Amino acid sequence: MFNCSNYENHPEDAEIGIATITNQERAALINSTMSERICTVCGSEFSAVTEESALTPYLVHDIERFKSFGYAIMKDVEIVG
């Protein structure tokens, strides 16, 4: 998960960051790519805040949980594409 470094100043209904769904092989690429991206809400940089593992049967539940915390959900191909 990546938080916008300025998410405290986002509008109340805006996401605080991005939760990326990827595998361990692509994790380094995702981290590198996100370090170059800026927030579409405010233009600030992102920082990695935590990493979680999800088992496939729980993936839908995890997506809903991340959304409830205020994260946009993106697949790894969306990040590096």
N, C-alpha and C positions, 0 to 999 in steps of 0.2 A: 504494500500500500504506500502511496505517495501523497503527502499533504502539500497543498500550496503553502508557501512560506508566509502568505498574507491572508490566510483563510479567515482569520478573526474579523477582518474588515469586509468580507463578502456580504452581499445581501442575504437576508435570512433564508431565502429559498434556494440559494446557490450551493453547489457541491463544495466540500472542503478539499477534495482531492480525487485521486484515481486509484481504484483497486484493479490490478492487472491480473488476468488469469493466464498463467504460463506454466512451463515445466522447468525443472532444474537446469536443463541444458541451455535454455534461452535466458535464464535469469540475469546473467552478466550483460547480455545485449540489451535487455529491457532497462536495467539500471543505468547503463551508459546512455541510452537514448533518452530516458526521462531526465537525466541531468542536463540535457540540452533543450528540453521543452519548456514552454512557459504556459501559465494558466490562461485560459481563454476568457475568464471572468475579469482578471485584474492585471495580467501581464507579468506576474511574479514567477519566480522559479519554484520548482518542486523539490522536495527532499523525501528520501525514503524514511518511513517511520516504523514500519514493522513488516514482517514476512510471516505468512501463515501457510500451512499445508491443508489441503482439503481432499477428502476421499470422495471419489466420484459419486457415490450414492447421496452425499450431502451437499453436492455442488449447488443445486438450486436453492437449498436452504441458506448456504453461505452467501450467494448472490443477493438474496433478499436481506440478509443481515447487514451486508456491506452497504446496500442502498439505504437501509434504515439509519445507518451511522452517518450518511451524507456523502457517500462516495459514488462517483460515476464508475461504471464497470466497463472495462475494455479488455478485449483479447489481445494477446501479444502481437498478432499480425496487424492489428489496428494501430498499435503504438509504433512499430517499426516500418509500417507501410508507407 
